[in-house]
Amino acid sequence: MPRRRLPRGVPTFGTVFANASDPTSSASSTTAASSTTAMPLDSCTQVVPDGDTILEVSNDRGSKRYLIYSPVLCATSAVFRVMLGKHSKFAEATALRESRKRDDDEPVLVKLEGDDPSMMGFILHALHGRYKKVPAKITVSQLARIAVICDKYALHEALQIIVGKWLEILKAKPKTQLEQWLLISWVFGPEEIFTEVSRDLILSGMLRPGDENCIVFGEEMRPLPECIPAAVIAKLVEWRRTCLEAILSYIKLLKFTYTNFSGLILHESICSSDVNATQCDAMQLGLLYQHFLASEESYPTAENLSARHLE
């Protein structure tokens, strides 16, 4: 295919939305910039050979360019429809309309900042029906990065089939990356995975010191992904407090029951074992003291109780 170049002076444009999940943002928030550097078309990944738009997708780890059809994006995403649709007042849409009036086959360059370039490539090939370029299997980390983009550009329905196939493969495996699974199940479902992962996160996390509204995980105190809505995080914090308060109440009841005796003999054995029930009670009481009372840490509370205490 002959090399085509963007002519000098063809306008290029920056990110359309400061928050791309809000397609109703005012057009006045868009800043257009001009580029006078000609760009060879073969520097792009050609999702389609005769596209009208080049998407330059970049984040802090690099950038990639994709030649695509803007009508495909408009048909599959409300966000892109506001950005590039035929009734849009954004600069990108205006440039596309002017290009069509001139019968100009040179594509318009649109920059999307802060998106994962490689995962956007998977998405663009899927949207254009280029399934041979879409991997049959991906990792949990990759699907989580795809979920961020899908949530940002409202692509849930358009990618429902391919994401469903990826999920069928991944959900059969042990779910060890809980924070990423929470993000995936929040964006794509299914509800049972979200419920399962939420339950595990409630018990495995703890509140960040000084911030009762933030759950963190591990020694490095990892927070939940930024794109998880604050309302979901607040609900997890609420559920965590309710669950852990119930667990603490049971622990305190056990402590009271095991220590409520006259002399050295319990009124009634608690252990269900018919053999050496008294020794069983003593061992259970000892373990309780070892974990919660004789350690260097204070007695657990709903704020600091974690899965490590419950092991």
N, C-alpha and C positions, 0 to 999 in steps of 0.2 A: 504493500500500500504506500503511495507517495507520502512523503513527510509533509505535514501541514503545520503551520506556525500561527500562533496568535499574533496578529499584526501589532505593530507598535501603536501605543495609545489606547488599546482595548482596555476598558475599565475592569479592574478586579475589586472584589468587595470583601470586607471582613465579616466576622461573626454577626449574624442577624439579631439574635436575641441574647441579652445578658443572661437571661434564664430561658433557655429554649423550650422548656416545658410549658411556657405561657405563650401560646400562639396569638394572644390578643394584645401583646405588647404594642406600644405605639411605634409607628414607622419612623418617628422622629428620633428614636434611639439608635438608629442605624447610621453608621459613619462610612461613607464610601471613600475609597482611595484609588488612585490611578497608578497603573504600572506601565512603564515604557519599555519593559524587557520582553522581547519575543520569546515564547516558550515552545520548544518542539513538542508535537503531539505524542511522539513515541517515548516521551518521558513519563507518560501516563500509563496506568493499567487500563486497557480498553475493555471495560465491561461490555460495551457495545461498540461497533466500529464507526458509527456515524452519529454519536451523541451530540447533544446541543449544549451540554454543561460539563465542565471539569470541576469536580469537588476536590479541593485540597484539604485533606484531613490531617490535623496535627495535634500533638500533645507534647509534653516535656521530654518524651523519648524518641521523637522523630516525626516525620510526615510522609504522606503518600498522596498521589493524585489519581483520580478515577474518572474516566470518560463515561458519562451516563446520560440517560434520557430524563430530563426534568419532568415530563408528564407522568412517568412511572412514580417518581417521588411524590408528586402532587396527588396521585390517585391512591397512594398507600399511607400517607402521613398528613394529618391535619396541620402539623407544624410546617412541613415543607410546602403545603398548599398555600398557607399564608405568606410564606417566603417567596415562592416562585410561581404561584398560580396566575391565571390570565387576568384576574381582577385585582391582583396585589399591587400596592403602591410602593413596595420596597424596590430599592435600586436594582437588585438582581433581576426581579421580574421585568422591570422596565427595560433593562439591557437585553433580555431575551426577546421581548416583543419588538424592539428596534432591530435586532438581528434578523428576525423573521420577515419584517417589512422589507429589509434590504436583500432578502433571499441570500443571506450570508451564511455559509456553512461553518464559519469559525465559532467554536464553543465559547461560552462565557465562563470565566473563572470565578468560582465561589469558594470562600475559605470557611471551614468549620474548625474552630479552635477548641481544644480541650477534649476531643474525642479520640478513642483508640483507633489508629489508622488501620491496623491489621483486621480487627474485629469489624470495622466498618466495611472492609472489603468483603468479608463473608456475607454481611447483610445486603450489600449492593448487588452482589452476584445472585443471591436468593431472590431479591425483589425483581430482578430482570429475567428470572427463569434460567439462569446459567448454573444449573445444579451440579454440573460436572466440576465446577470450581468451588463448590461448597463441600466441606469435609463431612463425611458420614458420622464421624465421632469427634467430639471435642472434650476438653477437660472442664472440670467444675469452674476453675478460675477463668477460662475463656468464656463460658456461658454467663458467668457473673458480669464480665466486662461487656458482653453483648446486651445483657439485661439493662445496664446503665444507659446504653445508647437507645435501646428500644423504649425505655421509659421516658427519656428526654425528648424523642421525636415521635412518640405515640405510634409505634410500629407493632404493637402487640398482635392485632388481628392479622396483619399482613404476613407475619412470621409464625403464626400459630402452628402450622403443619410441621415445618422443619424443626421448630423448637420442641414440639411434642415428640418427635423422633429422637432428638438428643436427650430429652428428659427420660424417655423409656430406657435408654441405655445407662444413664448416670444414676437414676434413682434406685437401681438394683444393687448398687455398691454401697458399702458403709459410708455414712455421712459424717466425715471427719472435719470438713471445713464449714463449720456451722454458720459463721457470719455470712459467708458467701451463699450458702443454701438459703438463708433467710432472705437475702436480696433476690435470689432467683425465684423463690416461691412467692414472694410478695409481687413481683412483676408478672410472672407467668402462671403461678399456681403449681400444682393443685393445692387445694386447701388443706388436705391431710398432711402434706409435707410441711407446710407453713406451721401447722399446729404442732407437729412432732418436733421440728427444729426449735420453735419458740419455747417449748417445754424444756428441751435440753439446755438452751441458752439461759433460761431463767435460773436453772440450778448450777450451771457451770460458771456464770459470771458473778461479778460483784460491782457495787457502786463505786464510781471514781471518788477518791477522797475529796471532800469539799464540794461535790456536785451530786446531789441526790437524784438528778434527772438523767444521768449518763451511766449505762452499763458498760463495763470493760472486761476484758478476758486475758488470761495468761499473765505471766510475770511482767511482760512488756506493756500490759494494760491496753490492749487493742480496743478501740471503740468500734461500734457498728458502722457499716458503710454510710457515707454522707447522704446518699440518695434515699436511704430509708426515711420515710416521713416522720416528723417529730411526734405526731399523734400515735404512730405505731410504737415508737420507742417508749413514750409515756405509758402506753398500755402494758408493755413488757415490764416496765419498772413497777407498775401497780400490781400486776399478776405475781411478780417476783416477791414483793413484800407480803402479799396475801399468803402465798405458798410457804414462804419461809417462816412467817409467824405461826402458821399451823404446825410446821415441823418443830419449831422451838417450843411450842406449847406441849407437844408430845414428849420432847426431851425432858422438859421440866417435870412433867407428870411421871416419867420413868424415874427421874432422880428422887422425887418425893416418895414414890412407891418403894423403891429399893432401900431408902434410908428410914422408912417409917416402921421401925421395929423396936421391940423391948429387949434390952440386953443385946445379945448377939443372934437372936433367933427371929427370923421374919415371921410375921403372923401367918402368911400364906405364901407358898412358893409361886413365883411368877413364871419361871421357865416351864415350858410345856413338856419337857423331858421327864419320863417316869423314873429315870435312873440318875442319881446324884443331882437332884433338882436344886438342893441347897448350894452345892458347889457351882452349879451353873449360874445361880443368882449372884453369887459372890464374884464370879468371873465377869459377868455382865456389868456389875457395878464398878468393878475395877477398870474395865475398858472405858466406861463412861467418864470416870474421873481422869483417866489417862488422856483422853482426847480433849476434854473440855475444861477440867478443873485443875489438873496438875501441870498443864502446859504453860509456857511463858506468855501465851496470848490470853487476853481477857475472855470471859465467858462469851460465847457467840451471840450476836444480835442479828436482827434482820438486815442491818447495814453491812456487816462483815462476814456473815455466814456464806460459805461457798461449797462447791462439790467436794473440795479437799476435806472439809470438816465431816462430810457425810460418808466418806469412803469406809 
